[in-house]
Amino acid sequence: MTSDDQFFFDYLASIPHDVRRYSLQVADTIDRHVDHAAGVVRDTLSHQSWLPSNIRPLPKSRPSLPDSQSLYDRVYSWAARNRAWSAAILAFVGTTGVLYFGSKKLRAKRRKARRAANGGRKEIIVIAGSPHEPMTRSIAADLDRRGYIVYITVSSAEEEHLARAENRSDIRPLWLDLTTLPSSPSEIHTSLSEIHTMITQPHSPMPGVPPHVCQLSGLILVPSPNFVAGPVATIPPSSWVDTINTRVLTPILTTQLFLPLLTTRNTNSTILLIYPSISSSLSAPFAGPEVATARALSGFATSLRRELSLLRHNNIDLVELKLGNIDLGPHYRTPNSHIAGTEVLTWSVQQRTLYGPQYLNSIEQRPVASAGPGIVRGSPARALHNAVIDALEPTSRNIFGKRAAKKPVRYAGRGAWSYDFIGQWTPPGLVGWMLGLRSGYPSSVENASGSSSATGWEKVDR
């Protein structure tokens, strides 16, 4: 058999397979066209209303589109497909969070004074407040426990005895006479020569220990929180003079004396001004001396803070610590023989009639633990001590080496922040209602006779 014959027989053998394949293709095409025509007829008849419902074909159901996945599902699907990338991202975020918040937590917990290389105390804090005040002694004792060298300003032998009565070697009295001023405001006051020597010259805390130079880290101004209360017309001029001298002028002059000492070295220092703020925040009536003192100190602090920010090294901060109700504990609690409201007995009959009912009503509603109702309780002394340490703590520097600014105002004690917010944003009428102020009390002019009002107040005298 020749090659041509073999090719002819192979061609004849492939004809049945081609016929079968073409036949299947034609059959499939006819089936698709028939199914499409049947579908069109069925769909057309399903929308004809003249056909009875029992023989009307059902409309062809269209497949519903798949619902779009939520963001969580898409993220989960991506994480499931990319396990390695997911683990790397999770490890990076977790490590960054732990390092950031962990370091921040550690910085917040460090509430001890820094020590010198030889282990001795190096940070000095001066408390400008009377040792008679429990708050002064409480702050001094807490700072001493934290490792600071504490000086308390004194102006008499009795105050020096109270400072030494703490029986702690690092709580020392500092005689400060504001009546003798240096010839120039830039000179160091003679009373501050001891501290000036400690921060400029090395000294050894004990024999055999290498000397080190101390650092003046802060000046704490603690004016007396006790003020004369009552209508302005009943407060004698001597009380106003004493309030201005001891609670306004003394902190200002003390700050002026310490400014040359604070700027001697380029170390971080803080001036902390502590004063009560509830009455001044609410602009409460019958609290003129306290409100005037707090507003004057706040204005002085704001002005001085802006001056200090203009210094070349910008290393001195001024922080205001507004106090609420503070309970220093039974150790510093002194018995109060004065009963709030009994001062009205010293007023004249006309003053009792004009101010008496409103004043007594305001005492019952006053949100201050020292004069208000018995249900008012203060925060523990720990809140005050932590706020003082937070204000004295130097701030950290950013990546550019610039020191972050401190909060200019801090709050300590129950009601300090809330009453400050209420005084700023609440209408005066609502604040007066909170303080128990009511209008319409009869005055001496409205009474029929002055004798009747005097008789009514005689019951109080008894």
RARA-V518039 format. One record per residue. N is the residue number from 1. RES is the residue in one small letter. PHI is phi in radians with two decimals (999 if undefined). PSI is psi in whole degrees, -180 to 180 (none if undefined). NEAR is the number of other C-alpha atoms within 10 Angstrom. Layout:
# RARA-V518039
((N:RES:PHI:PSI:NEAR) (N:RES:PHI:PSI:NEAR))
This chain:
# RARA-V518039
((1:m:999:131:5) (2:t:-1.42:169:6) (3:s:-1.14:-31:8) (4:d:-1.19:-38:8) (5:d:-1.15:-41:10) (6:q:-1.10:-41:11) (7:f:-1.10:-38:11) (8:f:-1.16:-43:10) (9:f:-1.19:-36:11) (10:d:-1.14:-38:10) (11:y:-1.16:-41:11) (12:l:-1.14:-34:11) (13:a:-1.24:-27:11) (14:s:-1.45:-13:10) (15:i:-1.10:-45:11) (16:p:-1.06:-38:10) (17:h:-1.15:-41:11) (18:d:-1.13:-41:11) (19:v:-1.09:-41:10) (20:r:-1.15:-42:11) (21:r:-1.14:-45:12) (22:y:-1.14:-34:11) (23:s:-1.15:-42:12) (24:l:-1.12:-41:12) (25:q:-1.10:-43:11) (26:v:-1.11:-40:11) (27:a:-1.14:-42:12) (28:d:-1.12:-41:12) (29:t:-1.10:-44:12) (30:i:-1.10:-39:12) (31:d:-1.11:-42:12) (32:r:-1.11:-43:11) (33:h:-1.17:-40:12) (34:v:-1.12:-44:12) (35:d:-1.11:-40:12) (36:h:-1.12:-43:12) (37:a:-1.13:-40:12) (38:a:-1.13:-40:12) (39:g:-1.13:-40:14) (40:v:-1.13:-44:13) (41:v:-1.10:-43:12) (42:r:-1.13:-42:16) (43:d:-1.17:-38:16) (44:t:-1.15:-44:12) (45:l:-1.21:-29:17) (46:s:-1.18:-19:17) (47:h:-1.79:8:13) (48:q:-1.57:124:12) (49:s:-1.41:-17:9) (50:w:-1.36:-14:8) (51:l:-1.43:141:12) (52:p:-1.10:150:9) (53:s:-1.17:-26:11) (54:n:-1.29:-21:7) (55:i:-1.98:-2:9) (56:r:-1.33:127:16) (57:p:-1.21:150:17) (58:l:-1.27:145:13) (59:p:-1.15:150:13) (60:k:-1.25:126:11) (61:s:-1.38:132:6) (62:r:-1.56:139:6) (63:p:-1.16:133:6) (64:s:-1.30:144:6) (65:l:-1.26:143:6) (66:p:-1.16:139:6) (67:d:-1.11:143:6) (68:s:-1.20:137:8) (69:q:-1.28:147:10) (70:s:-1.31:170:9) (71:l:-1.10:-39:9) (72:y:-1.11:-43:9) (73:d:-1.13:-40:11) (74:r:-1.16:-41:12) (75:v:-1.13:-42:12) (76:y:-1.12:-41:13) (77:s:-1.13:-41:12) (78:w:-1.14:-41:13) (79:a:-1.14:-35:14) (80:a:-1.20:-33:12) (81:r:-1.40:-28:11) (82:n:-2.12:73:11) (83:r:-1.18:-37:10) (84:a:-1.16:-47:10) (85:w:-1.12:-38:13) (86:s:-1.11:-43:14) (87:a:-1.14:-39:11) (88:a:-1.15:-44:11) (89:i:-1.13:-43:11) (90:l:-1.11:-41:11) (91:a:-1.15:-39:12) (92:f:-1.14:-48:10) (93:v:-1.13:-42:10) (94:g:-1.14:-43:11) (95:t:-1.14:-42:11) (96:t:-1.09:-44:12) (97:g:-1.12:-42:12) (98:v:-1.14:-42:11) (99:l:-1.15:-42:11) (100:y:-1.23:-56:10) (101:f:-1.25:-30:11) (102:g:-1.16:-43:12) (103:s:-1.17:-36:12) (104:k:-1.14:-39:11) (105:k:-1.18:-39:11) (106:l:-1.16:-39:10) (107:r:-1.13:-37:13) (108:a:-1.21:-30:11) (109:k:-1.45:-14:9) (110:r:-1.36:96:12) (111:r:-2.05:37:16) (112:k:-2.10:152:14) (113:a:-1.26:149:21) (114:r:-1.27:143:15) (115:r:-1.80:159:14) (116:a:-1.33:172:15) (117:a:-1.11:-28:11) (118:n:-1.52:4:13) (119:g:1.56:-5:12) (120:g:-1.43:167:18) (121:r:-1.31:139:20) (122:k:-2.25:-20:23) (123:e:-1.64:131:20) (124:i:-1.93:134:24) (125:i:-2.16:130:24) (126:v:-1.88:126:25) (127:i:-1.86:112:24) (128:a:-1.63:86:23) (129:g:-2.82:158:22) (130:s:-1.28:135:21) (131:p:-1.12:-15:24) (132:h:-1.19:-24:14) (133:e:-1.39:129:16) (134:p:-1.04:-33:17) (135:m:-1.14:-38:23) (136:t:-1.08:-47:21) (137:r:-1.20:-36:21) (138:s:-1.15:-45:18) (139:i:-1.14:-41:21) (140:a:-1.11:-43:27) (141:a:-1.13:-39:18) (142:d:-1.19:-42:18) (143:l:-1.14:-35:23) (144:d:-1.15:-39:18) (145:r:-1.14:-27:13) (146:r:-1.52:-1:14) (147:g:1.77:18:19) (148:y:-1.65:156:24) (149:i:-1.59:117:24) (150:v:-1.93:129:25) (151:y:-1.97:134:21) (152:i:-1.99:126:25) (153:t:-1.24:136:23) (154:v:-2.31:156:24) (155:s:-2.35:8:15) (156:s:-2.67:165:11) (157:a:-1.15:-33:10) (158:e:-1.14:-42:11) (159:e:-1.17:-38:18) (160:e:-1.10:-39:19) (161:h:-1.12:-40:13) (162:l:-1.16:-38:16) (163:a:-1.17:-40:25) (164:r:-1.32:-19:16) (165:a:-1.21:-12:10) (166:e:-1.19:-18:14) (167:n:1.01:44:10) (168:r:-2.30:129:13) (169:s:-1.16:-26:10) (170:d:-1.74:11:20) (171:i:-1.87:106:23) (172:r:-2.10:143:20) (173:p:-1.35:147:21) (174:l:-2.23:106:21) (175:w:-1.18:126:18) (176:l:-2.38:111:19) (177:d:-1.83:107:15) (178:l:-1.36:-9:14) (179:t:-1.41:-21:7) (180:t:-1.87:112:10) (181:l:-1.87:151:15) (182:p:-1.16:160:13) (183:s:-1.10:-30:9) (184:s:-2.25:140:8) (185:p:-1.06:-21:13) (186:s:-1.48:-9:14) (187:e:-1.42:156:14) (188:i:-1.41:129:19) (189:h:-1.13:145:21) (190:t:-1.07:-30:14) (191:s:-1.22:-18:17) (192:l:-1.78:12:15) (193:s:-1.14:-35:11) (194:e:-1.11:-47:10) (195:i:-1.17:-38:17) (196:h:-1.07:-38:20) (197:t:-1.18:-38:13) (198:m:-1.19:-31:18) (199:i:-1.66:-3:21) (200:t:-2.05:-21:14) (201:q:-2.21:141:11) (202:p:-1.16:143:13) (203:h:-2.50:155:15) (204:s:-1.81:129:14) (205:p:-1.15:-27:15) (206:m:-2.74:160:9) (207:p:-1.06:138:7) (208:g:1.56:-4:7) (209:v:-1.79:134:12) (210:p:-1.01:141:15) (211:p:-1.26:159:17) (212:h:-2.60:164:21) (213:v:-1.79:133:16) (214:c:-1.47:175:23) (215:q:-2.40:132:23) (216:l:-1.48:102:24) (217:s:-1.58:-21:23) (218:g:-2.96:155:24) (219:l:-2.17:119:24) (220:i:-1.86:118:23) (221:l:-1.71:118:23) (222:v:-2.18:82:20) (223:p:-1.16:158:23) (224:s:-1.09:131:19) (225:p:-1.45:2:14) (226:n:-1.67:128:13) (227:f:-2.27:157:16) (228:v:-1.29:134:15) (229:a:-2.03:152:20) (230:g:2.44:172:21) (231:p:-1.07:150:16) (232:v:-1.03:-36:14) (233:a:-1.17:-20:11) (234:t:-1.74:-7:17) (235:i:-1.52:122:16) (236:p:-1.20:154:10) (237:p:-1.02:-33:11) (238:s:-1.09:-35:9) (239:s:-1.17:-39:13) (240:w:-1.12:-43:15) (241:v:-1.11:-43:10) (242:d:-1.14:-39:12) (243:t:-1.12:-46:22) (244:i:-1.15:-40:16) (245:n:-1.23:-46:13) (246:t:-1.50:-27:14) (247:r:-1.96:-14:25) (248:v:-2.07:-56:19) (249:l:-1.21:-40:15) (250:t:-1.09:-48:18) (251:p:-1.06:-36:21) (252:i:-1.18:-46:16) (253:l:-1.16:-36:13) (254:t:-1.11:-43:17) (255:t:-1.09:-41:18) (256:q:-1.10:-38:13) (257:l:-1.22:-32:22) (258:f:-1.54:-14:19) (259:l:-1.05:-44:18) (260:p:-1.07:-33:16) (261:l:-1.27:-37:19) (262:l:-1.22:-28:24) (263:t:-1.68:8:18) (264:t:-1.14:-43:13) (265:r:-2.09:158:14) (266:n:-1.56:51:13) (267:t:-1.84:156:15) (268:n:-1.28:126:20) (269:s:-2.35:160:24) (270:t:-2.37:133:22) (271:i:-1.77:117:25) (272:l:-1.93:120:23) (273:l:-1.90:118:23) (274:i:-1.95:129:23) (275:y:-2.76:153:22) (276:p:-1.20:150:26) (277:s:-2.33:-6:26) (278:i:-1.15:-51:27) (279:s:-1.13:-40:23) (280:s:-1.23:-34:21) (281:s:-1.14:-38:21) (282:l:-1.57:-3:21) (283:s:0.86:51:19) (284:a:-1.17:141:19) (285:p:-1.25:162:19) (286:f:1.08:20:22) (287:a:-2.33:40:17) (288:g:-1.00:-49:21) (289:p:-1.05:-42:21) (290:e:-1.18:-44:25) (291:v:-1.13:-43:21) (292:a:-1.12:-40:16) (293:t:-1.15:-46:22) (294:a:-1.12:-42:23) (295:r:-1.16:-38:16) (296:a:-1.15:-44:15) (297:l:-1.14:-38:20) (298:s:-1.15:-42:17) (299:g:-1.14:-41:12) (300:f:-1.09:-42:14) (301:a:-1.13:-41:20) (302:t:-1.12:-43:15) (303:s:-1.15:-45:11) (304:l:-1.16:-35:14) (305:r:-1.06:-41:17) (306:r:-1.21:-33:12) (307:e:-1.14:-44:11) (308:l:-1.18:-29:16) (309:s:-1.21:-16:15) (310:l:-1.56:-3:9) (311:l:-1.14:158:11) (312:r:-1.10:-47:8) (313:h:-1.57:-15:12) (314:n:0.88:51:17) (315:n:-1.91:7:19) (316:i:-2.07:124:22) (317:d:-1.91:150:23) (318:l:-2.15:122:25) (319:v:-2.13:133:23) (320:e:-1.67:132:21) (321:l:-1.98:105:22) (322:k:-1.54:126:23) (323:l:-1.71:143:21) (324:g:-1.83:-139:27) (325:n:-1.51:119:22) (326:i:-2.10:132:24) (327:d:-1.90:106:21) (328:l:-1.34:-6:19) (329:g:1.80:166:14) (330:p:-1.15:-26:7) (331:h:-1.15:-32:8) (332:y:-1.86:6:13) (333:r:-1.48:122:11) (334:t:-1.81:141:10) (335:p:-1.14:135:6) (336:n:-1.84:108:8) (337:s:-1.41:-15:6) (338:h:-1.46:130:9) (339:i:-1.72:124:8) (340:a:-1.07:132:15) (341:g:1.81:-18:17) (342:t:-1.28:-12:12) (343:e:-1.20:-16:12) (344:v:-1.15:-19:21) (345:l:-1.20:-22:14) (346:t:-1.55:-4:11) (347:w:-1.43:161:16) (348:s:-1.30:168:12) (349:v:-1.09:-42:19) (350:q:-1.11:-41:15) (351:q:-1.18:-36:16) (352:r:-1.09:-42:21) (353:t:-1.19:-39:22) (354:l:-1.29:-44:17) (355:y:-2.01:-15:20) (356:g:-0.99:-57:22) (357:p:-1.05:-45:15) (358:q:-1.13:-39:19) (359:y:-1.16:-46:20) (360:l:-1.12:-38:17) (361:n:-1.17:-37:15) (362:s:-1.21:-31:23) (363:i:-1.12:-41:20) (364:e:-1.16:-27:17) (365:q:-1.79:2:16) (366:r:-1.20:128:20) (367:p:-1.47:41:23) (368:v:-2.11:131:22) (369:a:-1.12:-30:17) (370:s:-1.32:-19:17) (371:a:-2.36:-14:18) (372:g:-1.47:-163:16) (373:p:-1.20:165:14) (374:g:-1.19:-18:10) (375:i:-1.35:-12:8) (376:v:-1.34:122:14) (377:r:-2.15:149:17) (378:g:-1.72:164:19) (379:s:-1.26:155:17) (380:p:-1.15:163:16) (381:a:-1.09:-22:18) (382:r:-1.04:-34:16) (383:a:-1.11:-40:17) (384:l:-1.17:-46:23) (385:h:-1.11:-42:18) (386:n:-1.15:-38:14) (387:a:-1.15:-37:17) (388:v:-1.13:-44:23) (389:i:-1.15:-40:18) (390:d:-1.08:-37:17) (391:a:-1.26:-34:24) (392:l:-1.41:-23:25) (393:e:-1.12:128:21) (394:p:-1.19:144:20) (395:t:-1.39:157:15) (396:s:-1.42:167:13) (397:r:-1.82:149:11) (398:n:-1.44:-173:9) (399:i:-1.19:-18:7) (400:f:-1.60:3:6) (401:g:1.46:7:8) (402:k:-1.60:134:9) (403:r:-1.36:133:14) (404:a:-1.25:150:11) (405:a:-1.40:146:14) (406:k:-1.42:159:18) (407:k:-1.15:125:13) (408:p:-1.22:-26:15) (409:v:-2.29:132:15) (410:r:-2.19:162:18) (411:y:-2.23:145:22) (412:a:-2.58:134:25) (413:g:1.79:153:22) (414:r:-1.18:127:23) (415:g:1.60:-5:20) (416:a:-1.15:-54:22) (417:w:-1.30:-41:19) (418:s:-1.15:-43:13) (419:y:-1.26:-29:21) (420:d:-1.14:-41:20) (421:f:-1.16:-42:13) (422:i:-1.11:-43:15) (423:g:-1.13:-28:20) (424:q:-1.47:-34:11) (425:w:-2.05:-8:10) (426:t:-1.65:140:13) (427:p:-1.03:146:10) (428:p:-1.03:-35:14) (429:g:-1.09:-40:10) (430:l:-1.21:-36:13) (431:v:-1.12:-42:18) (432:g:-1.10:-38:16) (433:w:-1.15:-38:11) (434:m:-1.10:-35:14) (435:l:-1.44:2:19) (436:g:1.37:23:17) (437:l:-1.43:132:18) (438:r:-2.31:136:12) (439:s:-1.65:159:6) (440:g:1.79:7:6) (441:y:-1.23:141:12) (442:p:-1.19:141:13) (443:s:-1.89:177:17) (444:s:-1.15:-28:18) (445:v:-1.27:-34:11) (446:e:-1.45:-19:9) (447:n:-1.28:153:12) (448:a:-1.23:-36:10) (449:s:-2.62:149:10) (450:g:-1.27:-22:15) (451:s:-1.18:-33:11) (452:s:-1.15:-40:12) (453:s:-1.19:-37:18) (454:a:-1.15:-37:16) (455:t:-1.14:-39:11) (456:g:-1.09:-37:11) (457:w:-1.40:-13:16) (458:e:-1.16:-27:12) (459:k:-1.15:-33:8) (460:v:-1.20:-37:10) (461:d:-1.05:-37:10) (462:r:-1.27:none:5))
